[in-house]
Amino acid sequence: MFDDPRAIYLTFGLYILLMLLLGLLAWRRTRDLSDYLLGGRRLGRWVTALSAEASDMSGWLLLGLPGYAYAAGYEAGWIALGLLAGTWLNWRFLAQRLRQQTFAAGDALTLPAFLAHRFPAQALPLRLVAAGFILLFFTFYTGSGLVAGGRLFETVFAWDYRLAVLVAALVVVLYTFLGGFLAVSWTDVVQGLLMCAALLLVPAFALSQQGGWTAAETAMQRLDPQLLDPWRGLDGEPLGLVAILSLLGWGLGYFGQPHILARFMAARDGAELHAARRIAMAWVGLTLGGALLVGWSAIGFLETPLSGADTERVFMQLVAALFHPLVAGVLLAAILAAVMSTADSQLLVASSALANDFYQAFLRRQATPGELVRVGRLAVLLVAGVAVGLALNPDNKVLDLVAYAWAGFGAAFGPTLILTLYWRGMRPAGALAGIVVGGLTVILWRPLAGGWFDLYEIIPGILASTLAILLFSRSWERRP
């Protein structure tokens, strides 16, 4: 991609060094498991907002979504619309209540611990099942981030893909291992700002080179008029109800994402969350719009068309074509920022499930704070190792892996959390049934195809989970 990549090496090296320094600084402020998993619940509005959204919008924001916009045209706008609505609803209806109720529930540090405290009659099964689904789906989610990192290093430095994945994993694991939640949150602020700047700058330069948006649309019209039709799908056929619901359904996943919800739990107080919501919505609107513009502007700009998994390299191709290597290095570091800001959060939540919800709950109830931090750090290594194994397949697509994990969390935890926070009729059996049925529905629906089975699995998963909660909660009330 670059004839002389030395400037890129320098930029990436300085960026990674900055992230590791933040990790070392956070190491010195990490005293117990509360610090390691939630930063002592003392995050301010800017850190809460940018950390939540940077950890939400992983490498798929700079690879998967621009690639989909490049391949599908205006159809990709449906995904962005669903995500924007889901983000607002999540901040509006879950953030403050979750912060208040997790603190009141014995200062619960994890979602499984919160559910176990709220429903003590099913405490151990709830912790076990919830932690199990967290580990399962975060393996796929973290794997998607490492695929994105591997694709970045492979494309920019012409490394072997497997070596590139290992290097990406090493960088993320190092500072997550060191500083825990504080390191992750502080670095997320830097990474979130960098991601936003890159997604605004790159399409602006691409459009200026083409003569503005009108010229870009003319090029799209010339290449394939269907790209300008938001009512036509990737295959050129009119979008049906199943397709539109599937694209919008991405927004439903927010209510069950543990790595995002952890930021709400870690906020200093409710007032900070109220202010953070405005910051978060501004960031999400700008970055989603920028990601779509990257893909759309590249349709008429790139001379050599991209296809298949290569469409997810569209951001990198634009950067290489538009900018000097030194500037390009900073912009490409935004992909690394996106990968790191999400993969680190996922590793941390997965490690909390092992340390807090398996090790302490089932093996060592009297474990000391220092011992739990050490177990949490070892869990980071374990989960990362499994995710690396998944990511080593070069045929994986970032968006596909994210879609599966996103649906799994949304269906398993979304309905359970919403009803726990808002419905007085919620019962222990309902909470357990909601997690199990939602998660299993996603797993079983995924390989099905044809007709309504083409519906994104998050929608049937959420419906099945909600129905299970209502039925089992009512049956619990009627038991003798």
KELOVO-588214 format. One line per field, with one value per residue (C-alpha): residue number from 0; residue in one letter; y, z, x. Coordinates in Angstrom, 1 decimal. Layout:
BEGIN
pos (NUM,...)
code (a,...)
Y (Y,...)
Z (Z,...)
X (X,...)
***
This chain:
BEGIN
pos (0,1,2,3,4,5,6,7,8,9,10,11,12,13,14,15,16,17,18,19,20,21,22,23,24,25,26,27,28,29,30,31,32,33,34,35,36,37,38,39,40,41,42,43,44,45,46,47,48,49,50,51,52,53,54,55,56,57,58,59,60,61,62,63,64,65,66,67,68,69,70,71,72,73,74,75,76,77,78,79,80,81,82,83,84,85,86,87,88,89,90,91,92,93,94,95,96,97,98,99,100,101,102,103,104,105,106,107,108,109,110,111,112,113,114,115,116,117,118,119,120,121,122,123,124,125,126,127,128,129,130,131,132,133,134,135,136,137,138,139,140,141,142,143,144,145,146,147,148,149,150,151,152,153,154,155,156,157,158,159,160,161,162,163,164,165,166,167,168,169,170,171,172,173,174,175,176,177,178,179,180,181,182,183,184,185,186,187,188,189,190,191,192,193,194,195,196,197,198,199,200,201,202,203,204,205,206,207,208,209,210,211,212,213,214,215,216,217,218,219,220,221,222,223,224,225,226,227,228,229,230,231,232,233,234,235,236,237,238,239,240,241,242,243,244,245,246,247,248,249,250,251,252,253,254,255,256,257,258,259,260,261,262,263,264,265,266,267,268,269,270,271,272,273,274,275,276,277,278,279,280,281,282,283,284,285,286,287,288,289,290,291,292,293,294,295,296,297,298,299,300,301,302,303,304,305,306,307,308,309,310,311,312,313,314,315,316,317,318,319,320,321,322,323,324,325,326,327,328,329,330,331,332,333,334,335,336,337,338,339,340,341,342,343,344,345,346,347,348,349,350,351,352,353,354,355,356,357,358,359,360,361,362,363,364,365,366,367,368,369,370,371,372,373,374,375,376,377,378,379,380,381,382,383,384,385,386,387,388,389,390,391,392,393,394,395,396,397,398,399,400,401,402,403,404,405,406,407,408,409,410,411,412,413,414,415,416,417,418,419,420,421,422,423,424,425,426,427,428,429,430,431,432,433,434,435,436,437,438,439,440,441,442,443,444,445,446,447,448,449,450,451,452,453,454,455,456,457,458,459,460,461,462,463,464,465,466,467,468,469,470,471,472,473,474,475,476,477,478,479)
code (m,f,d,d,p,r,a,i,y,l,t,f,g,l,y,i,l,l,m,l,l,l,g,l,l,a,w,r,r,t,r,d,l,s,d,y,l,l,g,g,r,r,l,g,r,w,v,t,a,l,s,a,e,a,s,d,m,s,g,w,l,l,l,g,l,p,g,y,a,y,a,a,g,y,e,a,g,w,i,a,l,g,l,l,a,g,t,w,l,n,w,r,f,l,a,q,r,l,r,q,q,t,f,a,a,g,d,a,l,t,l,p,a,f,l,a,h,r,f,p,a,q,a,l,p,l,r,l,v,a,a,g,f,i,l,l,f,f,t,f,y,t,g,s,g,l,v,a,g,g,r,l,f,e,t,v,f,a,w,d,y,r,l,a,v,l,v,a,a,l,v,v,v,l,y,t,f,l,g,g,f,l,a,v,s,w,t,d,v,v,q,g,l,l,m,c,a,a,l,l,l,v,p,a,f,a,l,s,q,q,g,g,w,t,a,a,e,t,a,m,q,r,l,d,p,q,l,l,d,p,w,r,g,l,d,g,e,p,l,g,l,v,a,i,l,s,l,l,g,w,g,l,g,y,f,g,q,p,h,i,l,a,r,f,m,a,a,r,d,g,a,e,l,h,a,a,r,r,i,a,m,a,w,v,g,l,t,l,g,g,a,l,l,v,g,w,s,a,i,g,f,l,e,t,p,l,s,g,a,d,t,e,r,v,f,m,q,l,v,a,a,l,f,h,p,l,v,a,g,v,l,l,a,a,i,l,a,a,v,m,s,t,a,d,s,q,l,l,v,a,s,s,a,l,a,n,d,f,y,q,a,f,l,r,r,q,a,t,p,g,e,l,v,r,v,g,r,l,a,v,l,l,v,a,g,v,a,v,g,l,a,l,n,p,d,n,k,v,l,d,l,v,a,y,a,w,a,g,f,g,a,a,f,g,p,t,l,i,l,t,l,y,w,r,g,m,r,p,a,g,a,l,a,g,i,v,v,g,g,l,t,v,i,l,w,r,p,l,a,g,g,w,f,d,l,y,e,i,i,p,g,i,l,a,s,t,l,a,i,l,l,f,s,r,s,w,e,r,r,p)
Y (0.0,2.4,2.3,3.5,2.5,4.0,7.0,4.6,2.5,5.7,6.8,3.5,3.0,6.4,5.7,2.3,3.7,6.4,3.7,1.6,4.7,5.3,1.6,2.0,5.1,3.3,0.3,2.7,3.6,0.0,-1.2,-3.7,-5.5,-2.5,-0.3,-3.0,-3.7,-0.4,2.2,2.7,4.2,7.7,8.4,11.9,12.8,13.0,9.8,8.0,9.2,8.7,5.4,4.0,4.9,4.1,0.6,0.3,1.2,-1.3,-1.9,-2.5,1.3,1.9,-1.4,-3.2,-0.3,1.6,-1.7,-2.4,1.1,0.7,-2.6,-1.8,2.0,3.8,0.6,0.8,3.9,1.6,0.1,3.6,4.7,1.7,2.2,5.9,5.2,2.3,4.5,7.2,4.7,3.0,6.2,7.5,4.4,2.2,4.3,6.1,3.3,0.7,2.9,3.4,-0.1,-1.9,0.4,-0.3,-4.1,-4.5,-2.4,-5.1,-4.9,-7.1,-7.8,-11.4,-10.2,-7.6,-10.2,-12.6,-9.9,-8.9,-12.6,-14.5,-17.5,-18.2,-16.5,-19.2,-20.4,-16.8,-16.0,-19.2,-18.9,-15.2,-15.5,-18.4,-16.4,-13.5,-15.7,-17.3,-14.2,-12.1,-14.7,-14.0,-10.2,-10.0,-12.2,-9.6,-6.9,-9.0,-9.8,-6.0,-5.4,-8.3,-6.9,-3.5,-4.7,-7.0,-4.3,-1.5,-3.4,-6.4,-8.8,-12.3,-12.2,-14.6,-12.6,-9.4,-10.9,-11.9,-8.4,-6.8,-9.2,-8.5,-4.7,-4.9,-7.5,-5.5,-2.4,-4.2,-6.6,-3.7,-1.1,-2.7,-0.4,2.9,2.2,1.1,4.2,6.7,5.3,5.1,8.9,9.4,6.6,8.0,11.5,10.0,7.8,10.8,13.0,10.3,9.6,13.2,14.1,11.2,11.5,15.3,15.0,12.3,14.3,17.5,15.5,14.4,17.8,17.5,15.2,15.8,14.5,11.5,10.7,11.0,8.5,6.1,6.6,5.7,2.6,1.2,3.3,0.9,2.1,5.3,3.5,2.9,0.5,-2.0,-4.5,-5.7,-8.2,-5.6,-6.8,-4.5,-4.6,-6.6,-6.3,-9.0,-7.1,-3.7,-5.1,-6.9,-3.7,-1.6,-4.5,-3.7,-0.9,-3.4,-4.9,-1.9,-3.0,-6.1,-5.2,-5.7,-3.6,-0.6,-1.0,-1.2,2.5,3.4,1.5,3.2,6.8,9.1,9.8,10.3,13.9,12.9,10.4,13.0,15.3,12.3,11.3,14.6,14.1,10.5,11.2,13.9,11.5,8.7,10.8,12.2,8.9,6.9,9.6,9.7,5.9,5.9,8.7,6.9,3.9,6.0,8.5,5.6,4.0,6.6,7.4,4.1,3.1,-0.6,-2.0,-4.0,-7.1,-9.8,-9.4,-6.7,-4.2,-3.9,-2.3,0.7,3.1,2.1,2.3,5.9,7.0,5.6,7.3,10.7,11.4,11.6,8.6,10.6,11.9,8.5,6.9,9.0,8.3,4.5,4.5,5.3,1.7,0.5,2.8,1.3,-2.2,-1.5,0.5,-2.3,-5.4,-4.2,-3.5,-7.0,-8.7,-6.8,-7.8,-11.4,-11.4,-10.1,-13.0,-15.5,-13.7,-12.4,-14.7,-18.0,-17.9,-15.9,-17.2,-20.9,-21.5,-18.9,-16.9,-15.5,-14.5,-11.2,-8.1,-8.6,-12.2,-11.3,-8.7,-11.3,-13.8,-11.1,-10.5,-14.2,-14.3,-11.6,-13.8,-16.9,-15.1,-13.4,-16.7,-18.3,-15.2,-15.3,-18.9,-17.8,-14.7,-16.6,-17.6,-15.0,-15.6,-14.2,-10.9,-8.3,-7.4,-11.1,-11.8,-8.6,-9.3,-12.7,-11.5,-8.3,-10.4,-12.9,-10.2,-8.2,-11.2,-12.8,-9.7,-6.9,-8.0,-9.3,-6.1,-3.8,-5.8,-6.1,-2.3,-1.5,-4.3,-5.1,-8.5,-9.8,-13.0,-15.1,-17.9,-15.2,-13.7,-17.0,-18.1,-14.8,-15.2,-18.9,-18.6,-15.4,-16.7,-20.1,-18.6,-16.6,-19.7,-21.9,-19.3,-18.3,-21.3,-21.2,-19.6,-18.8,-16.6,-15.4,-17.4,-14.7,-12.3,-11.0,-13.4,-10.6,-10.0,-13.5,-13.8,-10.7,-11.8,-15.3,-14.0,-11.6,-14.3,-16.6,-14.0,-13.3,-16.9,-18.0,-15.0,-15.7,-19.4,-18.5,-16.4,-19.3,-22.0,-23.5)
Z (0.0,0.8,-0.9,2.2,5.3,7.8,8.6,9.3,11.6,13.5,13.9,15.0,17.4,19.0,19.3,20.9,23.3,24.4,25.1,27.1,29.2,30.0,31.0,33.4,34.9,35.5,37.1,39.9,40.6,40.6,44.2,44.2,41.9,41.9,40.5,38.0,36.7,37.1,37.9,41.4,39.9,39.5,35.7,34.7,31.8,29.0,29.9,30.4,27.0,24.9,26.5,26.1,22.5,21.5,23.1,21.3,17.8,17.2,14.2,12.2,12.3,10.1,8.3,8.3,8.0,5.3,3.5,3.6,2.4,-0.5,-1.5,-0.9,-1.4,0.4,1.8,4.5,6.0,7.6,9.9,10.9,11.6,13.8,15.7,16.3,17.7,19.8,21.3,22.4,23.9,25.8,27.3,28.0,29.6,30.9,31.9,35.1,36.4,35.9,37.7,40.6,41.0,40.6,43.3,45.5,44.8,47.1,44.8,42.1,39.7,36.9,35.3,36.6,40.1,39.8,38.7,41.4,44.1,42.7,42.5,45.4,44.9,41.6,42.4,41.5,38.3,37.2,37.7,36.0,32.9,32.5,32.8,30.4,27.6,28.3,27.7,24.6,22.7,23.8,22.2,18.9,19.5,20.6,17.6,15.3,16.7,16.2,12.6,12.0,13.6,11.5,8.3,9.2,9.7,6.8,4.4,5.6,6.3,4.0,7.0,7.0,8.2,11.1,12.4,12.1,14.3,16.9,17.0,17.3,20.2,22.0,21.9,23.3,26.0,27.3,28.5,29.5,31.5,33.2,34.0,33.8,33.6,34.1,31.4,29.1,29.8,29.5,26.3,24.9,25.2,23.0,20.7,20.4,19.4,16.9,15.3,15.0,13.4,10.9,9.9,9.2,7.5,5.1,3.3,3.3,1.3,-0.9,-1.8,-2.4,-4.9,-6.8,-7.0,-4.1,-3.3,-6.5,-8.5,-6.2,-6.8,-10.5,-10.4,-8.4,-10.9,-13.7,-12.0,-10.7,-10.3,-7.7,-5.2,-4.9,-4.0,-0.2,-0.9,-2.8,-1.2,-1.8,-4.3,-6.3,-5.3,-3.6,0.2,1.9,5.4,6.6,5.2,6.6,10.1,10.1,9.3,11.8,14.4,15.1,17.3,19.6,20.6,22.8,25.8,26.4,25.6,28.8,27.7,27.1,30.1,32.3,31.5,32.9,36.0,36.4,36.2,39.1,39.5,37.6,36.7,34.9,32.9,31.8,30.4,29.0,26.9,24.8,24.2,23.2,20.8,19.1,18.7,17.4,14.8,13.5,13.3,11.8,9.1,8.4,8.1,5.5,3.6,3.5,1.7,-0.6,-1.6,-2.4,-4.9,-7.6,-6.3,-6.3,-9.7,-8.9,-7.5,-4.3,-3.7,-1.1,2.1,0.5,0.7,4.4,3.3,1.7,4.4,4.2,0.4,0.5,3.1,1.0,-2.1,-0.5,2.1,2.7,4.6,7.8,7.8,6.7,9.6,12.0,10.2,10.0,13.7,14.1,12.9,15.6,18.0,17.1,17.5,20.8,22.3,21.9,22.3,25.6,27.0,25.9,27.4,30.7,30.9,30.0,32.7,35.2,34.4,35.1,38.2,39.9,38.7,38.4,40.6,43.6,43.4,43.0,44.0,46.5,48.2,50.6,47.9,48.7,46.4,45.2,44.4,42.4,40.4,39.6,38.5,36.4,34.6,34.0,32.6,30.1,28.7,28.6,26.7,24.4,23.5,22.5,20.5,18.6,17.6,16.1,14.4,12.6,9.9,7.2,5.6,8.6,8.0,10.8,10.3,10.4,13.7,15.2,14.1,15.8,19.1,19.0,18.5,21.3,23.9,22.8,23.0,26.1,28.4,26.8,27.7,31.1,32.1,30.9,32.7,35.8,35.9,35.1,35.8,39.4,38.3,37.3,39.1,39.4,37.1,34.5,34.6,34.2,31.4,29.5,29.4,28.4,25.8,24.3,23.9,22.6,20.1,18.5,18.4,16.8,14.4,13.0,10.6,9.3,5.9,3.7,4.2,7.7,8.7,6.9,9.7,11.7,14.7,17.3,16.6,17.2,20.1,21.8,21.2,22.5,25.6,26.4,26.1,28.3,31.0,31.1,31.2,33.8,36.0,36.0,36.7,39.6,41.2,40.9,42.4,45.7)
X (0.0,2.9,6.2,8.0,6.1,8.6,6.4,3.5,5.7,6.7,3.1,1.8,4.8,4.2,0.4,0.9,3.5,1.0,-1.6,0.8,1.8,-1.8,-2.0,1.0,-0.5,-3.8,-1.8,-0.7,-4.4,-5.7,-6.0,-8.9,-11.4,-13.8,-11.0,-10.0,-13.5,-15.4,-12.7,-14.0,-17.3,-15.8,-15.9,-16.9,-19.3,-16.7,-14.9,-18.2,-19.6,-16.6,-15.6,-19.1,-19.3,-15.7,-16.1,-19.4,-18.2,-15.4,-13.3,-16.5,-17.1,-14.0,-14.0,-17.4,-19.8,-17.8,-17.4,-21.1,-21.9,-19.4,-21.0,-24.7,-24.9,-27.7,-29.2,-26.5,-28.2,-30.9,-28.2,-27.0,-30.6,-31.2,-28.0,-28.6,-32.1,-30.8,-28.0,-30.5,-32.9,-30.1,-28.8,-32.3,-33.9,-31.2,-28.2,-29.3,-31.5,-28.7,-26.2,-28.5,-29.7,-26.3,-24.9,-27.9,-27.5,-24.5,-22.3,-22.5,-19.5,-20.9,-24.3,-24.4,-23.7,-26.5,-29.0,-27.9,-28.4,-31.8,-33.0,-31.3,-33.6,-31.8,-28.5,-26.0,-27.8,-28.1,-24.4,-23.3,-25.6,-25.1,-21.3,-21.3,-23.1,-20.8,-17.7,-19.3,-20.3,-17.3,-15.1,-16.7,-16.8,-13.2,-12.3,-13.9,-11.7,-8.6,-9.7,-9.9,-6.5,-5.0,-6.5,-5.0,-1.5,-1.7,-2.8,-0.6,2.7,2.2,2.6,1.3,-2.3,-1.7,1.3,-0.8,-3.5,-1.0,0.5,-2.9,-3.8,-0.5,-1.1,-4.6,-3.8,-0.8,-2.5,-5.8,-3.7,-1.9,-4.5,-7.9,-11.0,-9.2,-6.7,-9.5,-11.6,-8.8,-7.5,-11.1,-11.3,-8.2,-9.3,-12.8,-11.6,-9.2,-11.9,-14.3,-11.6,-10.6,-14.2,-14.9,-11.6,-11.3,-14.7,-14.3,-11.0,-12.4,-15.5,-13.4,-11.2,-14.4,-16.0,-18.4,-21.3,-23.2,-20.2,-19.9,-23.6,-23.1,-20.3,-22.4,-25.3,-22.9,-21.5,-24.8,-28.0,-29.3,-26.6,-28.7,-31.9,-32.2,-35.1,-33.0,-30.7,-27.2,-28.5,-30.3,-33.7,-36.3,-36.0,-38.8,-40.1,-37.6,-34.6,-35.7,-36.5,-33.1,-31.2,-33.1,-32.9,-29.3,-30.5,-32.2,-28.9,-27.8,-29.9,-27.8,-24.2,-22.2,-19.1,-21.3,-23.5,-20.4,-19.7,-23.1,-22.4,-19.0,-20.3,-19.8,-23.5,-26.8,-26.0,-22.9,-24.9,-27.5,-24.7,-22.9,-25.9,-25.7,-22.0,-22.5,-25.3,-23.2,-20.3,-22.4,-24.2,-20.9,-19.1,-22.0,-22.5,-18.7,-18.5,-21.3,-19.7,-16.4,-18.0,-20.2,-17.5,-15.2,-17.6,-16.7,-13.3,-11.4,-10.2,-9.9,-13.3,-13.2,-15.2,-15.9,-14.0,-11.8,-14.7,-13.8,-10.4,-12.2,-11.2,-7.5,-7.6,-9.0,-6.4,-3.5,-4.8,-5.4,-2.8,1.0,2.3,2.8,-0.8,-2.0,-0.3,-2.3,-5.6,-4.9,-4.1,-7.9,-8.6,-6.2,-8.0,-11.3,-10.0,-8.3,-11.2,-13.6,-11.5,-10.0,-13.5,-14.7,-11.6,-12.2,-15.9,-15.1,-12.3,-14.8,-17.1,-14.4,-12.9,-16.1,-18.8,-17.0,-13.9,-15.2,-18.8,-18.0,-14.4,-13.1,-15.7,-13.1,-10.7,-8.8,-9.1,-5.5,-6.2,-9.2,-7.3,-4.7,-7.3,-8.9,-5.6,-5.1,-8.6,-7.7,-5.0,-7.2,-10.1,-7.6,-6.0,-9.4,-10.3,-7.0,-7.7,-11.0,-9.5,-6.7,-9.1,-8.5,-11.9,-13.7,-15.6,-15.6,-19.3,-20.4,-18.7,-19.9,-23.5,-23.5,-22.1,-24.3,-27.4,-26.4,-25.9,-29.0,-31.3,-29.8,-29.6,-31.7,-35.2,-34.0,-32.4,-35.2,-37.9,-35.7,-35.3,-38.9,-41.3,-42.3,-43.6,-40.2,-39.3,-36.2,-37.4,-38.3,-34.8,-33.1,-35.5,-35.0,-31.2,-31.3,-34.0,-32.7,-29.2,-30.2,-32.6,-29.8,-27.5,-30.2,-31.6,-28.2,-27.7,-31.3,-32.2,-35.1,-38.2,-38.6,-35.5,-33.5,-34.6,-31.6,-31.5,-31.6,-35.3,-36.6,-34.2,-35.6,-39.2,-38.6,-36.7,-39.5,-42.2,-40.1,-39.7,-43.5,-44.5,-41.9,-42.5,-46.2,-45.7,-43.3,-46.1,-48.6,-46.3,-47.6)
***
